[in-house]
């Protein structure tokens, strides 16, 4: 097991890579603790939970709403929780997003932690202190910055994930490599078959390296005022595709990264050869790379991106594999790129 710390103004968060759900009790306070989880996780792992009250929510992006938050808040009141209480979310990215948001607003904030059960959540969603929910068509529009006390990344839990969910996580792993770690990108290229088979040592390195990358960025820019924006590589167009198709976050981000790499190439940054390398790796990890969507629909969805500032937005480009650059561009530039890049079949 390896523990990585995030020490920021919002508090200290400890991410335990290789720890196990069965040891959760070692990290919980003596005060009243309530578990938040989803139906699938409770079905598969509920017998491993500590003997504590459990609030169960549904699955899928459609439950990541203020209605779910209201339901959980009322349940916390029913369990007589107070400011000394603790909440632990056991699940993937949706559970951690909702749990962190609920804990941050209940009685103006109580402490919380996560047991991360999906690859995507372990390498990205549960790390860094961004918690939020969607509002209509606007993804993560309502949220807070607040660090969990701890995150347990139990790699054994990945064994029950379906293939598409594993691939969703690989998209975020590739993203971390692309924005700041060329050696990690090359490691994934060399070990892609081991990664897909969830080889213990390979997955351990991938999760630990991604947590270290993200933790370092978050410590330097906790509230996304500068460097942390790089973590949005592929997400502007990726979120737009996710709204259109409901393809799964990682699959949508994969296509968003292809678009961002091609946009970077168009602006004279990354080489054509490296664009091809990125696409080949994503394809080998069972991720989509085609951009076969109605350009108008993509433009409309991208216009709802929460990172926009008036007629501009911050967009993440690649200078080369392992080096990213954030630039403020006009929406008209993005729209022009989408119009000539996306093919509606």
N, C-alpha and C positions, 0 to 999 in steps of 0.2 A: 504494500500500500504506500502511496505517496500523497502528501498533503501540500497543497498550494494555497497561499494566503493572498487575499486582496485586502489591503489596508488603505482605506480612504476616509474622507470626511463623513461619509454615511455610516461608517463602522467597519469592523473587520469581519471578513467572511472566509471560512476555511473549506476548501474543496478537497474531499478525500477520494482519490481515484484508486479503485480496487477494494474499497470497503464494502460491507455487505448489509443488506436490509435487516438480516437477523440481529445485527449489532446496533440497530437504531436506538434502542433504549439507553445505550451508553452516552448518547449525545443530548438526551432530553432533560429539561429541568424538572425539579420536583413539583412545580406548580401545575395546574390543570393544563393538559395538552389535548388538542383535538386534531384528528387526521382528516385531510381532504384528499380524496382519490377519485378515480373514475370507475365505471362499471367493469371494464375489462381487467384493470389491475386488481380490483377487489376480488374478482372471480379467480384469477390465477394465483395471487399472492396474499389474499386476505388472511389466510391461516398463519402467515409469518408476521403479521402486524402485532405490535404490542397491544395489550388489553386496554384500549382507549376508545373513546367515542369516535365514530367515523361518519363523516359527511360524504355522501357519494353523489357525483354528478355524471352526466352523460359523456359521450365522446364526440369528437369532431369539432371543426372550427365554428360550426353554428352555435355551439353552447358557450363560446367565449364572449359572453355578453354581460351587460349590466344586470339583466334579469337573473343570471346565474349568481352574480355577486350578491344581489338582494336575497336570494334564497339562502345562500351560505351565511350571510350576516344574521338572518332571522334564526337559523339553526344555532349559531354561536350564542345568541341571546337565550335560546331555549336550553342550552347546556350550561347556562349561568356563567359564561366566561367573563373575565374582567381584565383589567390592565396588566395583571401578572400572568395571564394565560399565554400559552404558546401554541402555534399552529405549525403542523408539518404537512407538506404536500408530497404525496407519493404518486408519481406518474411522470408523464412526458411533458413536453413544452407547454401544452395548454393548461395542464394542472398547475405547473409551476407559475405561469403567468397569472392565473386567477388567484392562486394561493397568496402570492406576494402582494398582489393588489388588495385583496381582502384584508390581509394582516396590516397593511399600511394605512387603511382607512378605518378599521374597526377601533372605536374609542381613541381615534387620532393616532393609532399605531401600536401594535404589539409585536413581539419578536416571533420569528418564524424560521423554518429550515426546509430543505428538500431532500427526498430520496429520488434521484433521477433514474427513470426506468427505460428511456429510449436513447438511442445513439445521438440523435439530433439534440435532445435536451442535455445530454452529458457534455457535448462539445460546445454547446452554444446557449440554448434557451435558459437553462437554469443558472448560468454563470454570468455575473456582471451586474445584477441588481436592477435590470429593467423589467418592470412588471406592468401589465396592462391588458385591456380587453378591447374588442372591436365595437364600433358604433355604426350601425347600418353597413354601408359599403366601405367604411373607412377603417382600415386595419390598424390595430393598436393605437387608436386615436385617443383613448382615455387611459392614462397610466401615471406611474410614479417611478422615481429612482429610489430604491431601498434595498440594501444588501441583506441576504439571508444570513443567519448565524452560521449555517453549515450547508454543504451539499454533499450527499453521499452518491458517488457514481459506482453502482454495483454492476460490474461488467457481466456477471453471470445472468442478469436479467435480460440481456440482449438476446439470449439463445431462443427465447419464445417469440421474438418479433418476426413478423412476416417480411419477406424479401423487400417489398417496396419501402417499408419503414427503415430497413437498414440502409437502403440506397438514399433515402431522404437525409439520413445522418451524414453519409459520405459527401453529399453536396456541400454541407457546411465545413467539413474537414478540408475539402479541396479549396474552399474559399479562404480559410485561414492560411493555407500554404501559399496561395496565389498573392495574397496581400502583403505577406512579410516573411516567408520562409521557403526559399527555393529548395533547400535541402530536404524539407518535408515533402514538397511536391515530387521530387525525384524518388524519395523513399516510397511514396504511394505508387508511382509508376512501376517501380521494381517489384513491389509486393502486393500488387492489386489482387491477385488470386488469393493470397493468404488473407487479405483484408475481407474479401467477399465471403470467405469460409469462416470468418470470425476467429482466426487463429489467435490464441491468447496473448502471445507476446506482441504481435502486430497491433491488435486492437488496443492493448494497454499503452503502447507508445503513441498511437494516433490520438487517443483520448487525452493522455497526459500532456502531449505537446500542444494540442489545441487549447487546453485549459491554461497552460502557461502563457501561450500567445495572448489569449483574450484577457487573462488576469493582468498581464503587464500593461496592455493597452488601457484597461479600465482604471488601473491605479494612476496612470498618467493623465487620464481624461475621463473622470467618473461620470460627468453629465453630458457627454457628447458635444463638447464645444469645439473640438478640433480633431485630434488623431482618431478618436473612437468612431468617427464617421466612416473610416475605412472598412469597418465591420459591416457596412451596408453594401459592400460590393455585390453587384448582381441583384440587389433587392428592389430597386425602383421598378424595373421592368418585371422582375420576378414576382413582386406583389401584384402587379397588374395582371399577369398571367394567372396567378393564383385566384384572383377574383373572378376571372372569366371562366376558368376550367375546373376549379376546386381540385387541382391535380395533386395536392400535397405540397407542403412548404418547400422541402428540399428539391423536389422535381421542378417546381416553378423557378426556384433560385438557380438551378442548373441552366435552364434556358435563359434566365436573366444574366448569368455570368457569360454565356456565349455571346449574348447581345452586347454586354459591356466590353468584352474582349474585342469584338468586331468594331465597336464604336472607338475603342482605344486605337486600334489599327488604322481606322479612318483618319484619326487625328495625328497620325505620324508617331505613335508611341510603340506599342508592342509589335513584334514582327509577325508576318504571315505564318511562318513556321511555328511560332509559339501558340498562335490561335489554333492551329491544327493539333498541336500537342494537347492543349486544354480540351478540345472537343473529343479527341480520341480517348483520353483518360475518363472523361465523364461517361462516354458511351460504354467503355469497358466496365464501369461501375454500375451499369444498368440504369443510367440517367438519360433523359431526353435532351437533345441538342437542337431539334428543329424549331423554326420560328414561323410555323404555319398558322397564323392567327390574323383575324381582321385588324389591319392597322388602326382603323378608327376606334375599335373597341379597346385596343391596347392604349391608345392615346387618352381616351376617356377615363380608363381605370387609373392610368399613371398620374392623371391630373388630380387624383385624390390622395396622392402620396403625402404623408404627414411631414416630410422633410422639406416641403416647398416653402419658399419665402416670397410671397407676392407672385411675380412672373418668373422667378428664378428657383433653382433647387441646387442642392449640393449633390454632385454626381461623382462616383468613384471610378477612376480609370486605372489601367495597368500600364506602367512604364516598361516593365518586363515581368517575367514570372518571378514572384517574390518581392516586388516593389509596386506599391500603389500610390496614387496621387488623388487628392480630393480637389475638385474645382467647382466653383459656382458657375452654372450655365443657365441660359434662358430656356424656358419650356419650349420655345419655338425651335431651338436647336435639337432638343430631344425628339420633338414631334417630326421634324424633317428626317432625322435618322430612322425613326420607326417607319415612316411612310415608304422609304426606299429599301428597307431591310426586311420587313415582314411580308410574307406572301400568303394571301388568303386563298386556300384551296377548297 
